[in-house]
Amino acid sequence: MARLGPFWMILLGLAPLVALAVLPAFGQRMVTLVGVYALMGLGYQLVFGQLGGLNLAQGALFGLGAYAAALAAPSLGPAALLVSVLAAAVPAALVAAPLLRLQSHYFALATLALASLVNLAAVHAEPWTGGANGLAGFASALPRGPLLLAIVWFCLIAGVMTYARVFAGPAGEAARLLREAPLVAATLGIDGGLWRLVAFVAGGALAGLAGGFSAAVSGVVSPEATGFPIMVVCLTSVVLGGTRHPMGAVIGATLAVCLPELMRGLQGAWLLAYAVATLAVVLWAPAGLAGLVDRVLDRPVPAPAPVGLPETVPTLAGPQVLALDGVTKRFGGVEAVAGVSFEVARGEIVGLIGPNGSGKTTLLNVVCGLERADAGRIALDGRRIDALPAHRVARAGIARSFQAPMAPGDTKESDIARAVATGAPFVLLDEPAAGAGERERARLEAFVRRLRDAGRGVVVVDHDIELLSRLCDRLVCLDRGAVIASGTPDRVRADPRVRASFLGSPVEAS
């Protein structure tokens, strides 16, 4: 993610100072509104930008904050702004569990339904919301004018700096994996559900705070504050500014607030101009206008260099034995894994071989929790892990790599290095040598031996029987999901069933 460099820091700090020192009341009001919409957009970046979830309820949460501030202001005064945060964050937390189980467009539709319910309540709950007429007469109890501008921008600057700092570090990489390669994230012990919950609630809290500030600016709250147009403004401004850039929400909010005023002479046609500008940014500046400015200033975001295999592997504590007992996995009427049993000890390399479709990768998926076993048990030192989700299996002590890099910019070696860096005592490698040259194979072979010497237990799936025979202490051969041979490499290679099913020697098998 782009860092918040000196240029952006100066711009962010100067905006409220210049507004307070130079601009008239109307100009200060505009700058305050920019801060309000930027806060809402910053919250939206947490779910939409960082985690890739199309949340269409952000505008409704903004409206809840506005109504809460209006209702609480007569009795609580400025403290009503804190109520606006809770008024959005608490409902977001309550509905998060069912909503966040949904994926892709189902999540978007569910959040749209939530927004519609909030809007209906705003219209029809007249005793509390004032119905279509809304609420008024509360603004005198809230900060106004220059004081409000200063408070809004203080909150915004603090939010932008926190956002930039958090996602410039390991949290940014975790969010990237959750967004681009969720299966990899799970096998690294990253709890995607917890991440989405925190992002959804924190984003809602910022939307509620922005709504409370909006109520203080306008002095009136009506059902329009919960309407879909607010959501459209939030979405398009974040896309225009930059979905993940720390300044994306600020740049987008500036356009959303100022363009209607600058194009007032076009009347309704400004919406067309806004739509054209949005489309142009999507097509030619996918990182948003903030990213485009970084490129113009020759401050491109450096792509992370691919991580190679580490030269040293530390020893570590943890479980000593991974045991599979009668593990079975079915897909419909197909038994992909059929009663597989074997053990892997620390300081041992076990090769898993078999023809294509024999269930090797499926077995790895079951062991690391990406698939749930239909029967049997998987245990670490006797503690069952077969009912745990993938991120908890990873934390228990199992890491894995994948057949092909699953995240943009990854390589086979970086995928393996990332799995080993978790510190898991057991590492599952799925076809690590596929497509590798002789030099890469030799480096991989030496590295896997270092893993064994450091006391890691390693399971390697590969079709290169010569490599596995040199590397592994034992081989386990699968055919049609079942173990047909297990033992030393020489013994397994000599087994007639193995030669018939995997090595292609039907004459010797007869």
TAQUI-V468034 format. One record per residue. N is the residue number from 1. RES is the residue in one letter. NEAR is the number of other ideal C-beta (glycine too) atoms within 12 Angstrom. D_LAST is the distance of its C-alpha to the last C-alpha in Angstrom with 2 decimals. Layout:
n=[N & N]
res=[RES & RES]
near=[NEAR & NEAR]
d_last=[D_LAST & D_LAST]
//
This chain:
n=[1 & 2 & 3 & 4 & 5 & 6 & 7 & 8 & 9 & 10 & 11 & 12 & 13 & 14 & 15 & 16 & 17 & 18 & 19 & 20 & 21 & 22 & 23 & 24 & 25 & 26 & 27 & 28 & 29 & 30 & 31 & 32 & 33 & 34 & 35 & 36 & 37 & 38 & 39 & 40 & 41 & 42 & 43 & 44 & 45 & 46 & 47 & 48 & 49 & 50 & 51 & 52 & 53 & 54 & 55 & 56 & 57 & 58 & 59 & 60 & 61 & 62 & 63 & 64 & 65 & 66 & 67 & 68 & 69 & 70 & 71 & 72 & 73 & 74 & 75 & 76 & 77 & 78 & 79 & 80 & 81 & 82 & 83 & 84 & 85 & 86 & 87 & 88 & 89 & 90 & 91 & 92 & 93 & 94 & 95 & 96 & 97 & 98 & 99 & 100 & 101 & 102 & 103 & 104 & 105 & 106 & 107 & 108 & 109 & 110 & 111 & 112 & 113 & 114 & 115 & 116 & 117 & 118 & 119 & 120 & 121 & 122 & 123 & 124 & 125 & 126 & 127 & 128 & 129 & 130 & 131 & 132 & 133 & 134 & 135 & 136 & 137 & 138 & 139 & 140 & 141 & 142 & 143 & 144 & 145 & 146 & 147 & 148 & 149 & 150 & 151 & 152 & 153 & 154 & 155 & 156 & 157 & 158 & 159 & 160 & 161 & 162 & 163 & 164 & 165 & 166 & 167 & 168 & 169 & 170 & 171 & 172 & 173 & 174 & 175 & 176 & 177 & 178 & 179 & 180 & 181 & 182 & 183 & 184 & 185 & 186 & 187 & 188 & 189 & 190 & 191 & 192 & 193 & 194 & 195 & 196 & 197 & 198 & 199 & 200 & 201 & 202 & 203 & 204 & 205 & 206 & 207 & 208 & 209 & 210 & 211 & 212 & 213 & 214 & 215 & 216 & 217 & 218 & 219 & 220 & 221 & 222 & 223 & 224 & 225 & 226 & 227 & 228 & 229 & 230 & 231 & 232 & 233 & 234 & 235 & 236 & 237 & 238 & 239 & 240 & 241 & 242 & 243 & 244 & 245 & 246 & 247 & 248 & 249 & 250 & 251 & 252 & 253 & 254 & 255 & 256 & 257 & 258 & 259 & 260 & 261 & 262 & 263 & 264 & 265 & 266 & 267 & 268 & 269 & 270 & 271 & 272 & 273 & 274 & 275 & 276 & 277 & 278 & 279 & 280 & 281 & 282 & 283 & 284 & 285 & 286 & 287 & 288 & 289 & 290 & 291 & 292 & 293 & 294 & 295 & 296 & 297 & 298 & 299 & 300 & 301 & 302 & 303 & 304 & 305 & 306 & 307 & 308 & 309 & 310 & 311 & 312 & 313 & 314 & 315 & 316 & 317 & 318 & 319 & 320 & 321 & 322 & 323 & 324 & 325 & 326 & 327 & 328 & 329 & 330 & 331 & 332 & 333 & 334 & 335 & 336 & 337 & 338 & 339 & 340 & 341 & 342 & 343 & 344 & 345 & 346 & 347 & 348 & 349 & 350 & 351 & 352 & 353 & 354 & 355 & 356 & 357 & 358 & 359 & 360 & 361 & 362 & 363 & 364 & 365 & 366 & 367 & 368 & 369 & 370 & 371 & 372 & 373 & 374 & 375 & 376 & 377 & 378 & 379 & 380 & 381 & 382 & 383 & 384 & 385 & 386 & 387 & 388 & 389 & 390 & 391 & 392 & 393 & 394 & 395 & 396 & 397 & 398 & 399 & 400 & 401 & 402 & 403 & 404 & 405 & 406 & 407 & 408 & 409 & 410 & 411 & 412 & 413 & 414 & 415 & 416 & 417 & 418 & 419 & 420 & 421 & 422 & 423 & 424 & 425 & 426 & 427 & 428 & 429 & 430 & 431 & 432 & 433 & 434 & 435 & 436 & 437 & 438 & 439 & 440 & 441 & 442 & 443 & 444 & 445 & 446 & 447 & 448 & 449 & 450 & 451 & 452 & 453 & 454 & 455 & 456 & 457 & 458 & 459 & 460 & 461 & 462 & 463 & 464 & 465 & 466 & 467 & 468 & 469 & 470 & 471 & 472 & 473 & 474 & 475 & 476 & 477 & 478 & 479 & 480 & 481 & 482 & 483 & 484 & 485 & 486 & 487 & 488 & 489 & 490 & 491 & 492 & 493 & 494 & 495 & 496 & 497 & 498 & 499 & 500 & 501 & 502 & 503 & 504 & 505 & 506 & 507 & 508 & 509 & 510]
res=[M & A & R & L & G & P & F & W & M & I & L & L & G & L & A & P & L & V & A & L & A & V & L & P & A & F & G & Q & R & M & V & T & L & V & G & V & Y & A & L & M & G & L & G & Y & Q & L & V & F & G & Q & L & G & G & L & N & L & A & Q & G & A & L & F & G & L & G & A & Y & A & A & A & L & A & A & P & S & L & G & P & A & A & L & L & V & S & V & L & A & A & A & V & P & A & A & L & V & A & A & P & L & L & R & L & Q & S & H & Y & F & A & L & A & T & L & A & L & A & S & L & V & N & L & A & A & V & H & A & E & P & W & T & G & G & A & N & G & L & A & G & F & A & S & A & L & P & R & G & P & L & L & L & A & I & V & W & F & C & L & I & A & G & V & M & T & Y & A & R & V & F & A & G & P & A & G & E & A & A & R & L & L & R & E & A & P & L & V & A & A & T & L & G & I & D & G & G & L & W & R & L & V & A & F & V & A & G & G & A & L & A & G & L & A & G & G & F & S & A & A & V & S & G & V & V & S & P & E & A & T & G & F & P & I & M & V & V & C & L & T & S & V & V & L & G & G & T & R & H & P & M & G & A & V & I & G & A & T & L & A & V & C & L & P & E & L & M & R & G & L & Q & G & A & W & L & L & A & Y & A & V & A & T & L & A & V & V & L & W & A & P & A & G & L & A & G & L & V & D & R & V & L & D & R & P & V & P & A & P & A & P & V & G & L & P & E & T & V & P & T & L & A & G & P & Q & V & L & A & L & D & G & V & T & K & R & F & G & G & V & E & A & V & A & G & V & S & F & E & V & A & R & G & E & I & V & G & L & I & G & P & N & G & S & G & K & T & T & L & L & N & V & V & C & G & L & E & R & A & D & A & G & R & I & A & L & D & G & R & R & I & D & A & L & P & A & H & R & V & A & R & A & G & I & A & R & S & F & Q & A & P & M & A & P & G & D & T & K & E & S & D & I & A & R & A & V & A & T & G & A & P & F & V & L & L & D & E & P & A & A & G & A & G & E & R & E & R & A & R & L & E & A & F & V & R & R & L & R & D & A & G & R & G & V & V & V & V & D & H & D & I & E & L & L & S & R & L & C & D & R & L & V & C & L & D & R & G & A & V & I & A & S & G & T & P & D & R & V & R & A & D & P & R & V & R & A & S & F & L & G & S & P & V & E & A & S]
near=[36 & 36 & 27 & 32 & 23 & 12 & 21 & 32 & 19 & 15 & 24 & 35 & 23 & 18 & 36 & 33 & 21 & 18 & 30 & 26 & 16 & 13 & 21 & 14 & 17 & 14 & 24 & 30 & 28 & 29 & 38 & 41 & 35 & 41 & 43 & 51 & 49 & 49 & 53 & 57 & 55 & 53 & 49 & 50 & 50 & 44 & 45 & 41 & 43 & 40 & 40 & 29 & 39 & 29 & 46 & 32 & 47 & 54 & 47 & 44 & 54 & 53 & 51 & 52 & 49 & 53 & 44 & 44 & 49 & 44 & 32 & 32 & 33 & 19 & 14 & 21 & 19 & 25 & 20 & 36 & 41 & 26 & 33 & 47 & 37 & 29 & 39 & 47 & 33 & 21 & 32 & 42 & 26 & 21 & 31 & 34 & 17 & 17 & 34 & 31 & 16 & 25 & 19 & 12 & 13 & 18 & 29 & 25 & 19 & 28 & 38 & 27 & 22 & 37 & 41 & 24 & 22 & 43 & 34 & 19 & 23 & 38 & 25 & 16 & 22 & 15 & 10 & 20 & 31 & 24 & 19 & 16 & 16 & 30 & 34 & 19 & 18 & 33 & 29 & 16 & 23 & 38 & 28 & 26 & 26 & 23 & 21 & 36 & 35 & 25 & 30 & 45 & 35 & 26 & 34 & 41 & 32 & 21 & 36 & 41 & 24 & 22 & 44 & 32 & 18 & 28 & 36 & 25 & 16 & 18 & 24 & 27 & 29 & 33 & 37 & 35 & 36 & 34 & 32 & 22 & 30 & 30 & 32 & 40 & 36 & 36 & 41 & 40 & 33 & 34 & 24 & 35 & 26 & 23 & 35 & 36 & 28 & 29 & 40 & 43 & 33 & 36 & 47 & 48 & 40 & 46 & 55 & 49 & 45 & 50 & 49 & 52 & 50 & 49 & 44 & 41 & 39 & 28 & 25 & 23 & 44 & 27 & 34 & 28 & 47 & 42 & 27 & 27 & 22 & 40 & 38 & 25 & 39 & 50 & 37 & 36 & 47 & 47 & 41 & 42 & 45 & 40 & 44 & 40 & 44 & 44 & 47 & 48 & 52 & 49 & 42 & 43 & 45 & 34 & 36 & 38 & 30 & 22 & 30 & 24 & 19 & 17 & 19 & 13 & 11 & 15 & 11 & 13 & 15 & 21 & 20 & 15 & 21 & 29 & 19 & 18 & 28 & 29 & 17 & 18 & 30 & 21 & 11 & 15 & 27 & 21 & 30 & 39 & 35 & 49 & 33 & 26 & 26 & 29 & 20 & 14 & 17 & 10 & 22 & 16 & 27 & 12 & 12 & 20 & 12 & 19 & 22 & 20 & 33 & 21 & 13 & 12 & 29 & 18 & 17 & 23 & 14 & 27 & 29 & 24 & 25 & 44 & 28 & 39 & 22 & 23 & 40 & 31 & 34 & 22 & 18 & 8 & 6 & 16 & 24 & 31 & 41 & 29 & 27 & 41 & 25 & 34 & 28 & 40 & 25 & 31 & 23 & 32 & 40 & 45 & 45 & 43 & 43 & 39 & 23 & 18 & 19 & 31 & 38 & 42 & 35 & 35 & 40 & 46 & 32 & 40 & 50 & 47 & 33 & 31 & 29 & 26 & 35 & 24 & 21 & 28 & 25 & 45 & 31 & 34 & 23 & 15 & 22 & 22 & 34 & 34 & 19 & 28 & 26 & 36 & 32 & 26 & 41 & 38 & 27 & 33 & 37 & 47 & 45 & 44 & 48 & 35 & 27 & 19 & 29 & 30 & 28 & 16 & 20 & 28 & 27 & 34 & 29 & 30 & 39 & 43 & 31 & 42 & 42 & 37 & 25 & 33 & 26 & 39 & 37 & 49 & 48 & 51 & 46 & 38 & 33 & 47 & 35 & 25 & 18 & 23 & 12 & 12 & 12 & 22 & 25 & 18 & 24 & 38 & 31 & 20 & 37 & 39 & 25 & 27 & 41 & 31 & 19 & 25 & 25 & 43 & 40 & 48 & 48 & 48 & 41 & 41 & 27 & 25 & 29 & 18 & 31 & 40 & 26 & 25 & 35 & 39 & 31 & 32 & 41 & 41 & 42 & 41 & 30 & 25 & 32 & 29 & 37 & 30 & 34 & 30 & 22 & 20 & 29 & 18 & 19 & 35 & 27 & 20 & 28 & 21 & 27 & 35 & 25 & 20 & 29 & 36 & 28 & 14 & 18 & 13 & 10 & 16 & 19 & 9]
d_last=[60.45 & 63.78 & 66.16 & 69.75 & 71.54 & 75.30 & 76.04 & 74.67 & 76.27 & 79.66 & 79.32 & 78.30 & 81.24 & 83.84 & 83.29 & 85.05 & 87.60 & 88.71 & 88.79 & 91.01 & 93.29 & 93.71 & 92.62 & 94.85 & 93.95 & 91.99 & 89.94 & 89.23 & 88.08 & 85.62 & 84.26 & 83.93 & 81.96 & 79.65 & 78.98 & 78.40 & 75.81 & 74.19 & 73.69 & 72.03 & 69.83 & 68.93 & 67.64 & 65.70 & 64.01 & 62.35 & 60.24 & 60.19 & 60.21 & 58.26 & 55.74 & 55.63 & 56.76 & 59.15 & 61.68 & 64.36 & 66.36 & 67.98 & 71.12 & 71.46 & 71.25 & 73.92 & 76.07 & 75.58 & 76.89 & 79.86 & 80.81 & 80.40 & 82.74 & 85.27 & 85.30 & 85.44 & 87.87 & 91.13 & 90.44 & 88.28 & 89.54 & 87.31 & 84.92 & 83.86 & 81.66 & 79.56 & 79.33 & 77.98 & 75.04 & 74.24 & 74.81 & 71.88 & 69.62 & 69.69 & 68.69 & 66.00 & 64.58 & 64.81 & 62.92 & 60.44 & 57.81 & 57.07 & 57.74 & 55.55 & 52.47 & 52.67 & 51.16 & 52.31 & 54.67 & 54.60 & 56.29 & 58.81 & 59.65 & 60.05 & 62.43 & 64.32 & 64.75 & 66.07 & 68.53 & 69.72 & 70.37 & 72.41 & 74.41 & 75.10 & 76.29 & 78.58 & 80.16 & 80.55 & 81.18 & 84.80 & 86.25 & 84.17 & 83.42 & 86.53 & 84.44 & 84.84 & 87.90 & 86.05 & 87.67 & 90.52 & 93.24 & 91.01 & 90.89 & 93.99 & 92.12 & 89.37 & 89.57 & 90.87 & 91.63 & 91.13 & 90.03 & 87.24 & 86.17 & 86.02 & 83.98 & 81.50 & 80.91 & 80.72 & 77.89 & 76.22 & 76.44 & 75.09 & 72.23 & 71.32 & 71.44 & 69.31 & 66.76 & 66.62 & 66.28 & 63.57 & 61.28 & 61.82 & 59.87 & 56.56 & 57.43 & 57.35 & 53.81 & 52.74 & 54.42 & 52.72 & 49.28 & 50.22 & 51.44 & 48.75 & 45.61 & 46.07 & 42.49 & 42.96 & 46.32 & 44.89 & 42.25 & 45.14 & 47.04 & 49.54 & 50.72 & 51.15 & 52.85 & 55.49 & 56.09 & 56.65 & 58.94 & 61.08 & 61.29 & 62.22 & 64.90 & 66.30 & 66.41 & 68.19 & 70.66 & 71.59 & 71.98 & 74.25 & 76.34 & 76.69 & 77.77 & 80.39 & 81.74 & 81.80 & 83.94 & 86.33 & 86.59 & 87.29 & 89.12 & 87.55 & 84.20 & 83.17 & 79.95 & 79.43 & 78.32 & 75.19 & 74.67 & 71.76 & 73.87 & 73.94 & 70.13 & 70.05 & 72.46 & 70.34 & 67.08 & 68.57 & 70.57 & 67.53 & 65.55 & 68.54 & 69.18 & 65.61 & 63.18 & 62.36 & 65.22 & 67.69 & 70.54 & 68.79 & 70.45 & 73.85 & 73.71 & 72.47 & 75.15 & 77.81 & 76.88 & 76.65 & 80.14 & 81.93 & 80.65 & 82.33 & 85.62 & 85.30 & 84.46 & 86.92 & 88.65 & 85.52 & 85.69 & 82.41 & 80.99 & 80.13 & 77.06 & 75.84 & 76.49 & 74.64 & 71.63 & 71.63 & 71.84 & 68.92 & 66.78 & 67.75 & 66.78 & 63.39 & 62.67 & 64.17 & 64.48 & 61.53 & 62.55 & 65.94 & 69.41 & 69.30 & 66.25 & 68.04 & 71.05 & 68.85 & 67.56 & 71.12 & 72.18 & 69.25 & 67.73 & 64.17 & 61.82 & 59.61 & 55.92 & 54.17 & 52.46 & 48.67 & 47.97 & 45.75 & 43.71 & 46.18 & 46.72 & 47.05 & 45.44 & 47.69 & 46.62 & 47.31 & 47.43 & 45.50 & 42.59 & 40.22 & 37.00 & 35.24 & 33.21 & 30.99 & 30.43 & 28.58 & 29.55 & 28.97 & 30.21 & 30.34 & 31.74 & 32.83 & 29.93 & 27.31 & 26.12 & 25.87 & 25.64 & 24.29 & 25.61 & 25.13 & 26.53 & 27.14 & 30.25 & 31.80 & 34.68 & 37.50 & 36.94 & 33.15 & 30.92 & 27.81 & 25.46 & 23.95 & 20.96 & 18.75 & 18.47 & 21.70 & 22.76 & 20.94 & 24.40 & 25.32 & 28.79 & 29.47 & 28.88 & 31.35 & 33.78 & 33.66 & 34.19 & 37.18 & 38.72 & 38.41 & 36.41 & 37.08 & 34.29 & 34.16 & 33.11 & 32.62 & 34.77 & 35.18 & 37.68 & 39.44 & 40.59 & 40.38 & 42.39 & 40.63 & 40.61 & 38.37 & 41.52 & 43.34 & 43.94 & 42.46 & 45.69 & 45.99 & 42.39 & 43.27 & 46.42 & 44.58 & 42.61 & 39.71 & 39.89 & 37.45 & 37.17 & 35.83 & 33.49 & 36.58 & 40.26 & 41.79 & 45.46 & 47.39 & 47.93 & 45.06 & 42.46 & 39.16 & 41.05 & 43.93 & 41.63 & 40.00 & 43.42 & 44.91 & 42.23 & 42.74 & 46.52 & 46.44 & 46.07 & 43.12 & 41.37 & 37.92 & 36.85 & 33.97 & 33.14 & 31.35 & 29.99 & 32.98 & 31.84 & 31.08 & 33.28 & 34.76 & 35.65 & 35.08 & 38.38 & 37.77 & 34.31 & 35.92 & 38.70 & 36.37 & 34.33 & 37.59 & 38.90 & 35.97 & 36.39 & 40.07 & 39.22 & 37.27 & 40.08 & 42.60 & 40.88 & 39.15 & 35.81 & 33.61 & 30.57 & 29.21 & 27.05 & 25.90 & 23.25 & 24.16 & 21.57 & 23.62 & 26.77 & 25.38 & 23.90 & 27.40 & 29.25 & 27.66 & 27.92 & 24.97 & 22.30 & 21.35 & 18.47 & 18.99 & 16.96 & 19.09 & 21.78 & 20.10 & 19.34 & 15.68 & 16.55 & 19.94 & 21.44 & 22.42 & 21.14 & 19.42 & 17.68 & 16.58 & 15.40 & 13.23 & 11.58 & 7.82 & 9.18 & 11.91 & 10.20 & 8.44 & 11.79 & 14.40 & 13.68 & 11.90 & 9.10 & 6.25 & 5.44 & 5.52 & 3.78 & 0.00]
//
